[in-house]
Amino acid sequence: MIFSFIRNCIILILVVIAQSSWGNILIIGNIKPDLVIIFLTYFALYQGSFYGQMYGFFSGIVEDIISLSPFGFSITARTLSGF
C-alpha cells in the first residue's frame, strides 16, 4: 500500500509540474483542463475519500511551493477537492 501511495504522489508531482509549465499547450478551444483535479478525482473514486484528501493535501503543498499564491490556498482547495 505504501508503494502505491508513493507512486501516486510522484504522479501528482509530475502532473502539477506539467500543468504549471505546459498548461497553455493543453488548451482545447477556450477550455484549459485542470489535470490535478482529474487525477484527484480518479484517486478518490478508486481508493476512497481518505486517500483522496491525502493526495489533495500533498498536491496542494507542491502547487503552493511552485506558485506565487499565498501558502495554504491550494492546500485547502485540493484537500476539499479530494474529499
C-alpha positions in Angstrom: 0.0 0.0 0.0 2.8 2.4 0.8 4.4 1.7 -2.6 1.2 2.7 -4.4 0.9 5.9 -2.2 4.5 6.9 -3.1 3.9 6.1 -6.8 0.7 8.2 -6.9 2.4 11.1 -5.1 5.2 11.0 -7.7 2.5 11.0 -10.4 0.8 14.0 -8.8 4.1 15.9 -8.6 4.7 15.3 -12.3 1.1 16.4 -13.1 1.4 19.6 -11.1 4.7 20.4 -12.8 3.3 19.6 -16.2 0.2 21.7 -15.6 2.2 24.7 -14.4 4.8 24.6 -17.1 2.9 23.2 -20.2 -0.6 24.4 -19.2 -1.0 26.7 -22.2 -0.3 23.8 -24.6 -3.2 21.8 -23.2 -5.9 24.4 -24.1 -8.7 23.0 -26.2 -10.7 25.8 -27.7 -11.1 28.2 -24.8 -11.0 25.4 -22.2 -8.0 24.7 -20.0 -8.4 21.4 -18.2 -7.2 21.1 -14.6 -5.2 17.9 -14.7 -4.7 17.8 -10.9 -8.4 17.7 -10.3 -8.8 15.0 -12.8 -6.2 12.8 -11.1 -7.5 13.6 -7.6 -11.0 12.6 -8.7 -9.6 9.3 -10.1 -7.7 8.6 -6.9 -10.6 9.5 -4.6 -13.0 7.3 -6.6 -10.8 4.2 -6.7 -9.1 4.5 -3.3 -11.6 6.3 -1.1 -12.0 9.8 0.2 -9.3 9.5 2.9 -6.7 8.8 0.3 -8.2 11.5 -2.0 -7.8 14.0 0.8 -4.2 12.9 1.4 -3.3 13.2 -2.3 -5.1 16.5 -2.4 -3.2 17.8 0.5 0.1 16.6 -1.0 -0.6 18.1 -4.4 -1.7 21.4 -2.8 1.6 21.6 -0.9 3.5 21.0 -4.2 1.3 23.6 -6.0 1.8 26.2 -3.3 5.6 25.7 -3.4 5.7 26.2 -7.2 3.2 29.0 -7.4 3.2 32.5 -6.0 -0.2 32.2 -4.3 -0.4 32.5 -0.5 0.8 29.4 1.2 -2.3 27.3 2.2 -4.6 28.4 -0.6 -4.0 25.4 -2.9 -3.7 23.1 0.1 -7.3 23.9 1.2 -8.7 23.8 -2.3 -7.1 20.5 -3.3 -7.9 18.8 0.1 -11.5 19.7 -0.3 -11.4 18.5 -4.0 -10.0 15.2 -2.9 -12.9 14.7 -0.5 
